[in-house]
Amino acid sequence: MLRKILVILLCMGSQLSVAEEVENLYVSLVPVADQSAESKQRGMSDALKNVLVKLTGDGEVLQLSRLTPLFDNASTYIDALSFQDLSITDNLASENSAIPKIGLRVSFSRSAIDELIRNNQLPVLPSNRPKLLVWIVSDDVTTGREFLGQDSSNLDVGSKVGADVLAEFSEIMAERGIPYMLPTFDLEDQLALPIDSAWNLNAEKIQVASQRYNADGWLVLRFYRNSVGEVRGAWVYQAAGRRQLGDFNTERDEPFVALAVNNILNGLTRSFSYIPRGDTNSLLVEITGINSYSDYQRVNEQFKKLEIVSSFDLFSTRESQITLSVAAEGGAALLHKALVRSGYFRSREVNLPKDSGYLVFDWTAK
């Protein structure tokens, strides 16, 4: 048993809600025309782009000229790849002859991609990601204004369009690796957020209606299609204490969901990402409530999942308490956020200096 050390907490303010661990961030399935070498090369490049967008949270990184040569040499970063029949999992691909029926599944080397991101100073969106509550409102000449997803039993034309929009939205969120949920649209939702308030992007009412879901942020997206087929829309979101408002418009037959959602996510995820640094901050993290070796193993598993943690070692033990020495690229603030948002660590409030380099938590996983 080692001697007792001084326990000092970095005060971080309010608690964050539980986020969601996202898997397969280093894997991408892309459609290809055939199994030729040319299609394979193009598919590997597209897959690398998809993975970088998922890991950074920012589609705009693809515009960086210094990354262009990397896309042409995507095979350098690959662990495994295989062709896959898309018609088995994608009904649209099997029904529409214009959509490729072959996909290339590419698994990238985590260490190689992490080094690529670090060397190019790209942002990192940790795998323990914020979960968003999403309200989507459409205004249709036939059905009027409605929340998409509110009534899946209605199979009229307006609802079919809404179902397609929801399916495309879900696909984009999955491609970006961003977890989300839709409201239940029960009586409480109807009273808290009338459809016109949502359409008018009344942020105060949206905030009140969203609180019950304990999400990490909320997004409202509204849209309508005019007489010539153009889509007009607007959105507002609140996440990490930041509220943003914007609008969009697309031409006829242009994929408006992809355009709108990708632009929204490019800005929204910046509140949760960090730039990896060459140097690291050495911290001591004390965790109480470790009553078995199994608990200790689970703590190790959680720290191994955190991208911002470069390394960690056992510093000391005392009864049901362990202290870890942690090298964290994002510093104490981001490590604190990541641990609290994992749902396994509860920050203990102790009125001590902020710049101490100590963090104190209770282990809550039972």
C-alpha positions, 0 to 999 in steps of 0.5 A: 500500500502506497502512501496517501497523496494529495487529492486536488480536483480540477473544477469543471462546472456543470455535468455533461450528459452521457454520450455514446461510444461509436464503433467502426470509425476506421472502416468504410464501405463505398460503392464501386462500379466493378472489381477492376483495379481502377475501381478498386483504387478509386474506392480506396481513395473514397474510403479514406476520405470517408474515414477522415471525415468520420474521425475529424468530424469535419468534411472541410478537411478534404479541401486541404491541398496537402491531403491530396497526395495521401488519397492517391496512396490510400493503400498505404494505410489499409489493413484489409479490404474486400468486395461486398454485394450491396444488393444484400443490404441495400434494397435501393441498390437492388431495385435501381440499376443505376446504383452500383451493386458492388461495394468495397469494404476497407478497414484502415490501420488505426495507428497509421491513420492516427499518425496521418491525423497527427502529422497533418494537425487535423482535428479529432472527434473522439469516439465517445461522441455527443448524442443529438436530439433531432426535430425535422419539420417539413411543409408539404402542399398536400399534408401541411406541416408535420414532424417527420417520424411522428406517424410512421403508420400513415402511408400517404404521399407526403409521409413517403417523402418524409420517410425517404428524407429520414432514411437519407438523414439516418444514412448520413449520420451513420456515415459521419459516425454521429449518434442521434435520436428522434423525439417520441412525439407524445402529448408532452412533446406536443404541448411543449413544442407546437409545430408552428414553434418548431417551424419558426425555430423558436429556440427557447421553446425547443430548448424546454421541449428537449430537456427531458431527453437528456441529450448532448445537444439538439437540432431542428431542421425545417424545409419545404419544396417550392412549385419548381422543385427547389428546396428551401430550408433553415436550421438551428442547433444548440450543443456545448453551450453554443447556439447556431442558426443557418439556412440553405437552398438547393436546386431541383433534384439536388440532394438537399439532405446531404448538403444541409446535414453535412454543413451543419455537422461540420460546424457542430462537431467543432465544439467537441473536437481537439487538435492533437499536440506533439506534447502531452500533459501529465495528469494524476487521475484518482478514482474511488469505488474500485472494489475488485480486479474486475473494476480495475480492468474495466477502468483500463478499458475505458481509458484505452478507448479515449483517443486523447489519452496517449498512455496511462499507468497505475500510480498508487492504490489505497483500499478502494481507490486507485490513482492513474498517471495519465498523458492526455493530448487534449489536456485536463479539460478535455480529459475531464469532459471525456471521462464524465461523458463516458457515463462511468465516471462522476466528477467529485466536487472539491474546492481546490486549485484549477491548475493542479493537474489532478482529477478526482472521480467516483467509479459509477459502473456497478 
